[in-house]
């Protein structure tokens, strides 16, 4: 259980870093900024999916 939360937290931190680098890249290269923002969104979706999937698995185990 704890390992799953750590993995989701790492996905969220990774998405935050992609968002920050995307915002910083908008000043010099717009295309790379868009790519980093897309990668941040994908990482955020992966983290949310990972957290929900493992939450449902834990609920099924408790029944």
N, C-alpha and C positions, 0 to 999 in steps of 0.2 A: 504494500500500500504506500509506504513512504517513498519507495523508489519511483513509483508512478507519479507522485506529486513533484518529485525533484525533476523528473524528465519533462513534465509539463512546464515547470518553472523555467527550465533552461530554454524551452521553445519560446516562452514569453520574453525572456531576456534577449534572445537572439532576434526576435521580431522588433524589439525596442531599438536594438543597435542598428538593424537595417533601416528603420524609420529615421533615426538620427543621421546616419550616413546618407540616406536619400535626400533629406532636407538640406544637408550641407552640399551635396552634389548639384542641387538645383542652381546654385550660384555660378558654377563653372560649366557643367555639362548636363543639360536637361534630360537627355536620353538615359544617361546612367542614373540620374535621380529617379526617373520613372521605374527603371529596372529594380533599384534598391527598394523603392516603395512597394512594388509588386512582391518582391521576395519577403519583405516584412509582413505583408498581408498573408502570404502563404504560410509563413512560420506561425503567425497568430492563429490561423485556421487549424494547423496541425496540432498546436498546443491545446486548443479548445476541444478538438476531436479526441485527442489522446486522453484528456481529463474526463470527458463525458463517457468515452468507451470504458474506461477503467472504473468509473463510478457505477455504471450499469452492471459491469461484471461483479463488483463488490456487492451490489444489492442482490444480485441473483445468488451469490454464495451464501448470503445471510438467511435466505428463505428456506 
